[in-house]
């Protein structure tokens, strides 16, 4: 397990983004997204899409902070080389498998 990142300055150094820039974006993060509305069937889906600079920072955090963390075999979501298919394969042949979906998990204004 990599050592914890205990300050914004340490994070800035780790992801190679100037501290002042990271502070400015973090302090005003809502202004770094565009709202995209998609009609999916008869339902409206609202996406909040990060601007290129924020997306670059998010990718740097993923690569330099999150990917080095070792996750257990049971974790499949968002892990390179794993998917819903690899997750389902672990349950083949089991005597009982419970499938459920949480309806309206995210609030409408999320």
Biotite code that builds the C-alpha atoms (Angstrom):
import biotite.structure as struc

atoms = struc.array([
    struc.Atom([0.000, 0.000, 0.000], chain_id="A", res_id=1, res_name="UNK", atom_name="CA", element="C"),
    struc.Atom([1.447, 3.389, -0.950], chain_id="A", res_id=2, res_name="UNK", atom_name="CA", element="C"),
    struc.Atom([1.858, 5.972, 1.819], chain_id="A", res_id=3, res_name="UNK", atom_name="CA", element="C"),
    struc.Atom([-1.150, 8.232, 2.429], chain_id="A", res_id=4, res_name="UNK", atom_name="CA", element="C"),
    struc.Atom([-1.355, 11.659, 0.822], chain_id="A", res_id=5, res_name="UNK", atom_name="CA", element="C"),
    struc.Atom([-1.832, 14.018, 3.750], chain_id="A", res_id=6, res_name="UNK", atom_name="CA", element="C"),
    struc.Atom([-2.022, 17.421, 2.107], chain_id="A", res_id=7, res_name="UNK", atom_name="CA", element="C"),
    struc.Atom([-3.117, 19.163, -1.062], chain_id="A", res_id=8, res_name="UNK", atom_name="CA", element="C"),
    struc.Atom([0.537, 20.077, -1.630], chain_id="A", res_id=9, res_name="UNK", atom_name="CA", element="C"),
    struc.Atom([1.512, 16.385, -1.510], chain_id="A", res_id=10, res_name="UNK", atom_name="CA", element="C"),
    struc.Atom([-1.275, 15.558, -3.968], chain_id="A", res_id=11, res_name="UNK", atom_name="CA", element="C"),
    struc.Atom([-0.145, 18.343, -6.317], chain_id="A", res_id=12, res_name="UNK", atom_name="CA", element="C"),
    struc.Atom([3.409, 16.991, -6.235], chain_id="A", res_id=13, res_name="UNK", atom_name="CA", element="C"),
    struc.Atom([2.238, 13.406, -6.764], chain_id="A", res_id=14, res_name="UNK", atom_name="CA", element="C"),
    struc.Atom([0.111, 14.222, -9.821], chain_id="A", res_id=15, res_name="UNK", atom_name="CA", element="C"),
    struc.Atom([2.529, 16.876, -11.147], chain_id="A", res_id=16, res_name="UNK", atom_name="CA", element="C"),
    struc.Atom([0.069, 19.778, -11.152], chain_id="A", res_id=17, res_name="UNK", atom_name="CA", element="C"),
    struc.Atom([1.093, 23.174, -9.728], chain_id="A", res_id=18, res_name="UNK", atom_name="CA", element="C"),
    struc.Atom([-0.387, 23.621, -6.251], chain_id="A", res_id=19, res_name="UNK", atom_name="CA", element="C"),
    struc.Atom([-1.871, 27.040, -7.071], chain_id="A", res_id=20, res_name="UNK", atom_name="CA", element="C"),
    struc.Atom([-3.682, 25.591, -10.100], chain_id="A", res_id=21, res_name="UNK", atom_name="CA", element="C"),
    struc.Atom([-5.022, 22.641, -8.128], chain_id="A", res_id=22, res_name="UNK", atom_name="CA", element="C"),
    struc.Atom([-6.249, 24.988, -5.375], chain_id="A", res_id=23, res_name="UNK", atom_name="CA", element="C"),
    struc.Atom([-7.957, 27.262, -7.902], chain_id="A", res_id=24, res_name="UNK", atom_name="CA", element="C"),
    struc.Atom([-9.784, 24.363, -9.576], chain_id="A", res_id=25, res_name="UNK", atom_name="CA", element="C"),
    struc.Atom([-10.702, 22.690, -6.269], chain_id="A", res_id=26, res_name="UNK", atom_name="CA", element="C"),
    struc.Atom([-12.023, 25.971, -4.886], chain_id="A", res_id=27, res_name="UNK", atom_name="CA", element="C"),
    struc.Atom([-14.263, 26.505, -7.894], chain_id="A", res_id=28, res_name="UNK", atom_name="CA", element="C"),
    struc.Atom([-14.909, 22.950, -9.045], chain_id="A", res_id=29, res_name="UNK", atom_name="CA", element="C"),
    struc.Atom([-18.562, 23.526, -10.049], chain_id="A", res_id=30, res_name="UNK", atom_name="CA", element="C"),
    struc.Atom([-17.408, 25.873, -12.808], chain_id="A", res_id=31, res_name="UNK", atom_name="CA", element="C"),
    struc.Atom([-15.327, 23.103, -14.394], chain_id="A", res_id=32, res_name="UNK", atom_name="CA", element="C"),
    struc.Atom([-18.280, 20.985, -15.547], chain_id="A", res_id=33, res_name="UNK", atom_name="CA", element="C"),
    struc.Atom([-20.745, 21.247, -18.416], chain_id="A", res_id=34, res_name="UNK", atom_name="CA", element="C"),
    struc.Atom([-24.232, 19.865, -18.000], chain_id="A", res_id=35, res_name="UNK", atom_name="CA", element="C"),
    struc.Atom([-25.292, 17.527, -20.773], chain_id="A", res_id=36, res_name="UNK", atom_name="CA", element="C"),
    struc.Atom([-28.937, 16.471, -21.031], chain_id="A", res_id=37, res_name="UNK", atom_name="CA", element="C"),
    struc.Atom([-29.715, 13.268, -22.895], chain_id="A", res_id=38, res_name="UNK", atom_name="CA", element="C"),
    struc.Atom([-33.117, 11.824, -23.621], chain_id="A", res_id=39, res_name="UNK", atom_name="CA", element="C"),
    struc.Atom([-32.924, 8.066, -23.082], chain_id="A", res_id=40, res_name="UNK", atom_name="CA", element="C"),
    struc.Atom([-36.232, 6.610, -24.203], chain_id="A", res_id=41, res_name="UNK", atom_name="CA", element="C"),
    struc.Atom([-38.781, 8.623, -22.270], chain_id="A", res_id=42, res_name="UNK", atom_name="CA", element="C"),
    struc.Atom([-36.374, 9.557, -19.468], chain_id="A", res_id=43, res_name="UNK", atom_name="CA", element="C"),
    struc.Atom([-34.066, 12.532, -19.272], chain_id="A", res_id=44, res_name="UNK", atom_name="CA", element="C"),
    struc.Atom([-30.535, 11.715, -18.175], chain_id="A", res_id=45, res_name="UNK", atom_name="CA", element="C"),
    struc.Atom([-28.375, 14.584, -16.917], chain_id="A", res_id=46, res_name="UNK", atom_name="CA", element="C"),
    struc.Atom([-24.594, 14.204, -17.112], chain_id="A", res_id=47, res_name="UNK", atom_name="CA", element="C"),
    struc.Atom([-22.017, 16.531, -15.605], chain_id="A", res_id=48, res_name="UNK", atom_name="CA", element="C"),
    struc.Atom([-19.047, 16.391, -17.965], chain_id="A", res_id=49, res_name="UNK", atom_name="CA", element="C"),
    struc.Atom([-15.704, 17.738, -16.693], chain_id="A", res_id=50, res_name="UNK", atom_name="CA", element="C"),
    struc.Atom([-13.809, 20.292, -18.776], chain_id="A", res_id=51, res_name="UNK", atom_name="CA", element="C"),
    struc.Atom([-10.542, 19.067, -20.310], chain_id="A", res_id=52, res_name="UNK", atom_name="CA", element="C"),
    struc.Atom([-8.307, 20.475, -17.553], chain_id="A", res_id=53, res_name="UNK", atom_name="CA", element="C"),
    struc.Atom([-10.329, 18.865, -14.758], chain_id="A", res_id=54, res_name="UNK", atom_name="CA", element="C"),
    struc.Atom([-10.553, 15.605, -16.718], chain_id="A", res_id=55, res_name="UNK", atom_name="CA", element="C"),
    struc.Atom([-6.743, 15.631, -17.020], chain_id="A", res_id=56, res_name="UNK", atom_name="CA", element="C"),
    struc.Atom([-6.409, 16.085, -13.242], chain_id="A", res_id=57, res_name="UNK", atom_name="CA", element="C"),
    struc.Atom([-8.904, 13.273, -12.626], chain_id="A", res_id=58, res_name="UNK", atom_name="CA", element="C"),
    struc.Atom([-6.908, 10.979, -14.916], chain_id="A", res_id=59, res_name="UNK", atom_name="CA", element="C"),
    struc.Atom([-3.671, 11.893, -13.128], chain_id="A", res_id=60, res_name="UNK", atom_name="CA", element="C"),
    struc.Atom([-5.260, 11.083, -9.763], chain_id="A", res_id=61, res_name="UNK", atom_name="CA", element="C"),
    struc.Atom([-6.471, 7.765, -11.149], chain_id="A", res_id=62, res_name="UNK", atom_name="CA", element="C"),
    struc.Atom([-3.038, 6.859, -12.565], chain_id="A", res_id=63, res_name="UNK", atom_name="CA", element="C"),
    struc.Atom([-0.766, 8.125, -9.783], chain_id="A", res_id=64, res_name="UNK", atom_name="CA", element="C"),
    struc.Atom([-2.965, 7.736, -6.681], chain_id="A", res_id=65, res_name="UNK", atom_name="CA", element="C"),
    struc.Atom([-5.711, 5.166, -7.187], chain_id="A", res_id=66, res_name="UNK", atom_name="CA", element="C"),
    struc.Atom([-4.259, 2.563, -9.584], chain_id="A", res_id=67, res_name="UNK", atom_name="CA", element="C"),
    struc.Atom([-1.240, 1.811, -7.337], chain_id="A", res_id=68, res_name="UNK", atom_name="CA", element="C"),
    struc.Atom([-3.632, 0.768, -4.540], chain_id="A", res_id=69, res_name="UNK", atom_name="CA", element="C"),
    struc.Atom([-4.001, -2.999, -4.480], chain_id="A", res_id=70, res_name="UNK", atom_name="CA", element="C"),
    struc.Atom([-7.648, -4.029, -4.527], chain_id="A", res_id=71, res_name="UNK", atom_name="CA", element="C"),
    struc.Atom([-8.987, -7.436, -3.590], chain_id="A", res_id=72, res_name="UNK", atom_name="CA", element="C"),
    struc.Atom([-10.170, -10.016, -6.097], chain_id="A", res_id=73, res_name="UNK", atom_name="CA", element="C"),
    struc.Atom([-13.782, -9.193, -5.261], chain_id="A", res_id=74, res_name="UNK", atom_name="CA", element="C"),
    struc.Atom([-13.529, -5.653, -6.683], chain_id="A", res_id=75, res_name="UNK", atom_name="CA", element="C"),
    struc.Atom([-14.408, -5.412, -10.382], chain_id="A", res_id=76, res_name="UNK", atom_name="CA", element="C"),
    struc.Atom([-15.988, -1.996, -11.006], chain_id="A", res_id=77, res_name="UNK", atom_name="CA", element="C"),
    struc.Atom([-13.563, 0.557, -12.403], chain_id="A", res_id=78, res_name="UNK", atom_name="CA", element="C"),
    struc.Atom([-10.602, -1.846, -12.309], chain_id="A", res_id=79, res_name="UNK", atom_name="CA", element="C"),
    struc.Atom([-8.570, -2.268, -15.490], chain_id="A", res_id=80, res_name="UNK", atom_name="CA", element="C"),
    struc.Atom([-8.978, -5.773, -16.884], chain_id="A", res_id=81, res_name="UNK", atom_name="CA", element="C"),
    struc.Atom([-12.123, -6.464, -14.849], chain_id="A", res_id=82, res_name="UNK", atom_name="CA", element="C"),
    struc.Atom([-15.745, -5.974, -15.809], chain_id="A", res_id=83, res_name="UNK", atom_name="CA", element="C"),
    struc.Atom([-19.313, -6.980, -15.084], chain_id="A", res_id=84, res_name="UNK", atom_name="CA", element="C"),
    struc.Atom([-18.512, -10.163, -17.018], chain_id="A", res_id=85, res_name="UNK", atom_name="CA", element="C"),
    struc.Atom([-15.507, -11.088, -14.843], chain_id="A", res_id=86, res_name="UNK", atom_name="CA", element="C"),
    struc.Atom([-17.644, -10.348, -11.787], chain_id="A", res_id=87, res_name="UNK", atom_name="CA", element="C"),
    struc.Atom([-20.454, -12.603, -13.034], chain_id="A", res_id=88, res_name="UNK", atom_name="CA", element="C"),
    struc.Atom([-18.010, -15.422, -13.857], chain_id="A", res_id=89, res_name="UNK", atom_name="CA", element="C"),
    struc.Atom([-17.118, -15.668, -10.144], chain_id="A", res_id=90, res_name="UNK", atom_name="CA", element="C"),
    struc.Atom([-20.734, -16.629, -9.391], chain_id="A", res_id=91, res_name="UNK", atom_name="CA", element="C"),
    struc.Atom([-21.178, -19.375, -12.004], chain_id="A", res_id=92, res_name="UNK", atom_name="CA", element="C"),
    struc.Atom([-22.301, -22.669, -10.493], chain_id="A", res_id=93, res_name="UNK", atom_name="CA", element="C"),
    struc.Atom([-23.055, -21.171, -7.068], chain_id="A", res_id=94, res_name="UNK", atom_name="CA", element="C"),
    struc.Atom([-26.168, -22.566, -5.350], chain_id="A", res_id=95, res_name="UNK", atom_name="CA", element="C"),
    struc.Atom([-27.664, -19.093, -4.819], chain_id="A", res_id=96, res_name="UNK", atom_name="CA", element="C"),
    struc.Atom([-27.079, -15.783, -6.579], chain_id="A", res_id=97, res_name="UNK", atom_name="CA", element="C"),
    struc.Atom([-29.033, -12.660, -5.671], chain_id="A", res_id=98, res_name="UNK", atom_name="CA", element="C"),
    struc.Atom([-29.416, -9.952, -8.303], chain_id="A", res_id=99, res_name="UNK", atom_name="CA", element="C"),
    struc.Atom([-30.897, -6.603, -7.392], chain_id="A", res_id=100, res_name="UNK", atom_name="CA", element="C"),
    struc.Atom([-31.045, -3.081, -8.682], chain_id="A", res_id=101, res_name="UNK", atom_name="CA", element="C"),
    struc.Atom([-31.564, 0.011, -6.566], chain_id="A", res_id=102, res_name="UNK", atom_name="CA", element="C"),
    struc.Atom([-34.216, 2.086, -8.310], chain_id="A", res_id=103, res_name="UNK", atom_name="CA", element="C"),
    struc.Atom([-33.535, 5.837, -8.434], chain_id="A", res_id=104, res_name="UNK", atom_name="CA", element="C"),
    struc.Atom([-30.266, 5.466, -6.511], chain_id="A", res_id=105, res_name="UNK", atom_name="CA", element="C"),
    struc.Atom([-29.099, 8.947, -7.498], chain_id="A", res_id=106, res_name="UNK", atom_name="CA", element="C"),
    struc.Atom([-31.388, 11.866, -6.623], chain_id="A", res_id=107, res_name="UNK", atom_name="CA", element="C"),
    struc.Atom([-33.044, 13.621, -9.618], chain_id="A", res_id=108, res_name="UNK", atom_name="CA", element="C"),
    struc.Atom([-30.852, 16.720, -9.234], chain_id="A", res_id=109, res_name="UNK", atom_name="CA", element="C"),
    struc.Atom([-27.582, 14.744, -8.926], chain_id="A", res_id=110, res_name="UNK", atom_name="CA", element="C"),
])
